[in-house]
Every structure is written in C-alpha cells, then in structure tokens.
Amino acid sequence: MAKYGLMIDYEYCSGCQSCEVACKNELDLPLGKWGIKVLQLGPWELGPKKWEWDYIPVPTSYCNLCEKRLAMGEVPSCVLHCQAGVIEFGPVEELASKMTKKGKKVTMFIP
C-alpha cells in the first residue's frame, strides 16, 4: 500500500492562508488550532536590491490528510483551495521524485 503525503512548492506560495481556512473548516478546529499553518520567513536583505521572503505552509499534528475526503476519492481540502496551486497530494515516492527536479519544495508524510 502506498504512503501518501503533501508536497509544497513554497517558492510560489503567496501567503494567502486559504489552506489554513479550508483546513480549519474541514476538520472543525477551534480558534488557535491549525491543521496547516502558513509561516513567514523573512524578509531580510541578501544583497543590494535582493531580498529573501518566503511563506511556508506547514502541516501540523492535527493534519490527517483529510481522511474523510480521501475515502470519498477527493483530495485534501488544503490542496483543493490553494489559490497559488503550490500544494500537491500523492504517493510519497512520486512526490519525492518530483522534488529532485526543482528547488524550494518540502514533502510531508502524515502517518
């Protein structure tokens, strides 16, 4: 049986937090709890007119990859509602293979 996970291409995450809202609604999480949380890294200056500033969606221990949605053949809510299309769901082996082709990505496996 394949293990599934999320791959997040944070180079293009806009920080809109749609994934956070979709997850909170899907899992009915209370105020102050998140299944996925968008973290801000930066800004800081790397050199003249060059800045580092990233938004990184990070699944938390509340994330269950929307197991009820998966049972119905649907993708996790964060994937469906990501406005920038930077969160991908699939078998961990496939996601790991895709990571080798491009830089600023992280893969999360939820047991």
C-alpha positions, 0 to 999 in steps of 0.5 A: 500500500502506498504512503501518501503525503503533501508536497509544497512548492513554497517558492510560489506560495503567496501567503494567502492562508486559504489552506489554513481556512479550508483546513480549519473548516474541514476538520472543525478546529477551534480558534488557535488550532491549525491543521496547516499553518502558513509561516513567514520567513523573512524578509531580510536583505541578501544583497543590494536590491535582493531580498529573501521572503518566503511563506511556508505552509506547514502541516501540523499534528492535527493534519490527517490528510483529510481522511474523510475526503480521501475515502470519498476519492477527493483530495485534501481540502488544503490542496483543493483551495490553494489559490497559488496551486503550490500544494500537491497530494500523492504517493510519497515516492512520486512526490519525492521524485518530483522534488529532485527536479526543482528547488524550494519544495518540502514533502510531508508524510502524515502517518 
